[in-house]
Amino acid sequence: MSDVTFKECQYLGPEFDVRTWDYFNKPTPYCGHKTVEGKSYCHEHYYVVYKKGSTVNGRRKEKEVEKEIAELKRQQEIEEIENE
């Protein structure tokens, strides 16, 4: 696993098709919003990527992701307050 950390959301969206995208003439359309600390996606897209039905454990995994997102949001809010 790579230790690469992203500062901008790497979500491409459902309309992006890697098979037909013209990489040489168009920039890759990443979301670009600030990522959740230690993740590759912003809060909104982190949930989308790990939404219900995309995991083996279904609803249990979704609840874990929701809990993790809430904790990450709380940590970012604390960091923002401390940096003011």
C-alpha positions in Angstrom: 0.0 0.0 0.0 1.2 3.5 -0.8 1.9 6.3 1.7 0.7 8.9 -0.8 -1.7 11.4 0.8 -4.0 13.7 -1.2 -5.0 17.2 -0.3 -7.8 17.3 -2.9 -10.6 14.8 -3.4 -9.8 12.1 -6.0 -13.4 11.2 -6.8 -14.1 11.0 -10.5 -17.8 10.5 -10.5 -20.1 8.1 -12.4 -19.9 10.0 -15.7 -16.1 9.4 -16.0 -15.3 6.4 -18.1 -11.6 5.4 -18.0 -12.0 3.4 -21.2 -13.0 6.4 -23.4 -11.4 9.4 -21.6 -9.0 11.5 -23.7 -6.1 11.8 -21.2 -3.9 13.6 -23.7 -6.3 16.4 -24.5 -8.4 16.8 -21.3 -7.5 17.1 -17.7 -8.8 14.4 -15.4 -12.0 15.8 -13.7 -11.3 15.1 -10.0 -13.7 16.6 -7.5 -10.9 18.8 -6.0 -12.5 19.6 -2.6 -10.4 19.2 0.6 -10.0 15.6 1.6 -10.8 13.9 4.9 -7.5 13.6 6.9 -5.7 10.5 5.7 -8.2 9.7 3.0 -8.4 10.3 -0.8 -11.9 11.7 -0.8 -13.8 14.7 0.7 -16.6 14.0 3.2 -19.4 13.7 0.7 -17.5 11.4 -1.7 -16.0 9.2 1.0 -19.6 8.3 1.9 -20.5 7.8 -1.8 -17.5 5.5 -2.4 -18.3 3.3 0.6 -22.1 3.5 0.4 -24.5 0.7 1.2 -24.3 -2.1 -1.3 -20.7 -1.5 -2.2 -19.3 -3.7 0.6 -19.6 -7.4 1.5 -21.1 -6.6 5.0 -23.7 -4.1 3.7 -25.4 -2.1 6.4 -23.0 -2.9 9.2 -20.1 -1.6 7.0 -22.2 1.5 6.1 -22.7 2.3 9.8 -19.0 1.9 10.4 -18.3 4.3 7.6 -20.8 6.8 8.9 -19.3 6.6 12.3 -15.8 7.1 10.9 -16.9 10.1 8.8 -18.5 11.7 11.9 -15.3 11.2 13.9 -13.2 12.6 11.1 -15.4 15.7 10.7 -15.2 16.2 14.5 -11.4 16.0 14.3 -11.2 18.5 11.4 -13.5 20.9 13.3 -11.3 20.7 16.3 -8.2 21.3 14.1 -9.8 24.3 12.5 -10.7 25.9 15.9 -7.2 25.3 17.1 -5.7 26.9 14.0 -7.8 30.1 14.3 
